[in-house]
Amino acid sequence: MISYLTLKEAMRELPLGYRTIYNAVRRGEITAYKPGREILVERASLENWLLSKKVEPPRKVGRPRKNKSAAPEDGVAPMATGSTGTWSRQQKR
């Protein structure tokens, strides 16, 4: 007997997003049926598609961090030239 999953059920069982599965159905890579409002995906077709594709985990969203320069080999970073090495705070008048 053929078993079916809705897109939401497939999304919950797999490490994939709703749109990833939906787009694969739209491209015809996964066999699916739409008897009413729900899209039903064949479990075997979904498993075969996963095996044929290299699915990567979701990327992190946001601005990438700045690449800080590496510390010297001795582990001590040099101080900036002209620096006294102390911080002072100006008083508001």
N, C-alpha and C positions, 0 to 999 in steps of 0.2 A: 504494500500500500504506500502511496506517495504521501509524504507529510509536507505541510505548508506552514510558513511563518508569516506573520505580518511584518512590515518593515520595522515597526517599533520593537517587536519581539526579537527580530534578527539583530537589531542594534544593541539590545540589552545582553544578548548572548555572546556577541562578538566585540572585539575592541575597535569597532568602526562607527563612524557617525551616520546619522540618518541620510544625509545628502550623498555620502559616498555610495551607499547601497542603492539609493534612488537613482543616481546618475548611471550606475552600472546597469540597472534595469532599463533605463531609457535608451542606453546604447545597445541593448540586446545581449549583453554579456551574461546576464542572469535571467533564467526563465521565470516569468511572473504572470499572474492573472489578476484581473480586476473585476470580480463578480458584482461588486457594489461600490461602496466608498473606499473600502480597504484594498490595498495591493497585497496579494499573497505571493510569496516567493517560495519556490521549491527548495527544500532543504538540501537535496543532493546537488542541485545546480549551484547553490550558494557555496557549498563546500568545495566543489570542483573549481569554482571561480577563485576562491581563496587560495587553493593550492597552485593555481596557474599564475597568480599575481604575487608580487612581492609587496605586501601591505606594510607600510611604515606607520609607526605610531604618530599621533597628531603632533604637529609642530607647536612649539611654545609661541604664544602671541605676545607681542610687545616690542618695544625698542631694544635693540641689542645693546649689551653693556659695552662701555668703552674698553678698549684693549690697553691695559696699563703696561708700562714698560717693565721688563723683568728686573728683579733685584740682582745686584752683582753676586758673583760666586761666593764671596765671603759673608753674604747675608746682610751687610750693612749698606744702606743707600747713602750716597754722599749728600750733604746739605747744599742748598742752593747758594750760589756765590753772593756775598754781601749780606748774608743772613747772620743775625746775632745768636740765633738758636733759642731765643726767648720770645714769648708773645707778650705784647702790651696792649692794654685796653685804654682807649681815650675816654676821658670823662666828658659827659655832656654838661654844658654850662647853662 
